[in-house]
């Protein structure tokens, strides 16, 4: 109190934010409060992979709310970081208008990959909200096959008429910075009146040449690729040439897009990961943020088939119970024979899968592939059979046991490489995925054959083994 007057009450200060809270708790609190500013402040400083991790830690309903509240450009960054199937799931759960806003922020190649996973009705609804030219590009890109130049390219090409001057190009770069960013540092392509590439200009020459000169005076002949060029052919081209990107043309020579070195590298890595996962029974882009029943159903489809195959292999052992009871030592070597044969077979599968991808072998070449694999199988089978036979002899002191195990491994190795080399071709001919189905078939057959060979040879030579 001053001179009989009452002092005003001090202003109420907001409580400081609790920095001890884990980030996921802060994000959850902001979602519950529908606080878009706080969500943006929490997620924007994070690397895209870390922000995506925080998103996927949420339950589905909270993910939907977060993707609706955050700025469009931030939502687009999360979509870019996510695997295509996860990105599709995130967009599918949005309102059509919001999904279109986010999709509009993406590159045309990613737009096409995602839209290709949508139901036709939803895809058309989203595309109807994009600029007509952008929607047309997405529809066109979605028609190209995966793993080809057309399927990997972006529709945006940094192109100019052959009559354009260097000054006009430089002025366009300066005045349209937002558009220039979409070209990801492409070199300018020079096209004729029919939109066919006739030259390419290096940015260095562009900056050091007289602005009044035409592009035709400094351009060089471009290396172009067709829309159907395979991923393996693209890898070879980028290995031979130090290019950041290559122009993609239709059969009539029109420029329809550009495929980048990064896109080819990412596609090759994704293909390798996909084939590895398929061999382990994981089909599609599985993430633990997906519905539990969906993940379970996908895995069970593969595991259930393996139960049947393993029962068949186990039945062989059951038929020789008396031999196993009399010669329990045999049991030690059964897994060695089946495992070593399986390894040889997997090598053959890998070579066939590689040749299928390169296009150097076709399904009609099965007999040629078999002859080649049998030759290698005989050589390796004899070498491995002698090696394991000597080990058995030294270990157990019985040369006849070494002969049984070595002979079984040699024969099974020839069988394994024959199956590994030919089965992927047969599956391809039947319209099945060789990457997913070759492994289980090979494993079951080599196990069954290995058990049969060891136990049947042991039964025949029983007097010499006891």
NORBELCOR-V980505 format. One record per pair of residues at least 24 apart in sequence whose C-alpha atoms are under 6 Angstrom apart, sorted by sequence separation. I is the first residue (numbers start at 1). J is the second residue. D is the distance in Angstrom with one decimal. If there is no record, write none. Layout:
i=I j=J d=D
i=I j=J d=D
//
This chain:
i=224 j=248 d=5.9
i=226 j=250 d=5.9
i=385 j=409 d=5.5
i=385 j=410 d=4.9
i=52 j=78 d=5.7
i=76 j=102 d=5.4
i=88 j=114 d=5.5
i=100 j=126 d=5.3
i=112 j=138 d=5.0
i=116 j=142 d=6.0
i=162 j=190 d=5.4
i=382 j=410 d=5.4
i=112 j=141 d=5.8
i=159 j=188 d=5.4
i=161 j=190 d=5.6
i=162 j=191 d=5.8
i=381 j=410 d=3.9
i=40 j=70 d=5.7
i=72 j=102 d=5.7
i=96 j=126 d=6.0
i=112 j=142 d=4.9
i=158 j=188 d=5.1
i=159 j=189 d=4.5
i=160 j=190 d=5.1
i=161 j=191 d=5.2
i=162 j=192 d=6.0
i=416 j=446 d=6.0
i=159 j=190 d=5.7
i=381 j=413 d=5.2
i=36 j=69 d=5.0
i=36 j=70 d=5.6
i=377 j=413 d=5.9
i=378 j=414 d=5.7
i=377 j=414 d=4.4
i=412 j=450 d=5.9
i=374 j=414 d=5.9
i=167 j=211 d=4.2
i=373 j=417 d=5.8
i=109 j=154 d=4.9
i=166 j=211 d=4.8
i=373 j=418 d=5.8
i=408 j=453 d=5.3
i=108 j=154 d=5.5
i=408 j=454 d=5.5
i=165 j=212 d=5.9
i=166 j=213 d=5.9
i=165 j=213 d=5.5
i=166 j=214 d=5.8
i=370 j=418 d=5.6
i=165 j=214 d=4.1
i=166 j=215 d=5.8
i=164 j=214 d=5.7
i=165 j=215 d=5.6
i=162 j=216 d=5.7
i=366 j=422 d=5.7
i=196 j=253 d=5.4
i=196 j=254 d=4.4
i=195 j=254 d=5.3
i=196 j=255 d=5.5
i=195 j=255 d=6.0
i=363 j=425 d=4.9
i=363 j=429 d=5.9
i=348 j=417 d=5.4
i=352 j=421 d=5.7
i=341 j=412 d=5.9
i=345 j=416 d=4.5
i=349 j=420 d=4.5
i=337 j=409 d=5.3
i=341 j=413 d=4.7
i=345 j=417 d=4.4
i=348 j=420 d=4.8
i=349 j=421 d=5.4
i=348 j=421 d=4.9
i=341 j=416 d=5.8
i=345 j=420 d=4.7
i=150 j=227 d=4.3
i=149 j=227 d=5.0
i=149 j=228 d=6.0
i=148 j=228 d=5.4
i=149 j=229 d=5.3
i=148 j=229 d=5.3
i=148 j=230 d=4.6
i=148 j=231 d=5.5
i=147 j=231 d=5.3
i=157 j=257 d=5.5
i=156 j=257 d=6.0
i=157 j=258 d=6.0
i=155 j=257 d=4.2
i=154 j=257 d=5.4
i=153 j=257 d=5.8
i=154 j=258 d=5.5
i=153 j=258 d=5.1
i=153 j=259 d=4.1
i=338 j=446 d=5.8
i=338 j=447 d=4.9
i=338 j=450 d=5.2
i=337 j=450 d=6.0
i=232 j=358 d=5.8
i=309 j=444 d=5.9
i=313 j=448 d=4.5
i=279 j=436 d=5.2
i=278 j=436 d=4.6
i=275 j=435 d=5.7
i=279 j=439 d=5.8
i=56 j=289 d=5.7
//
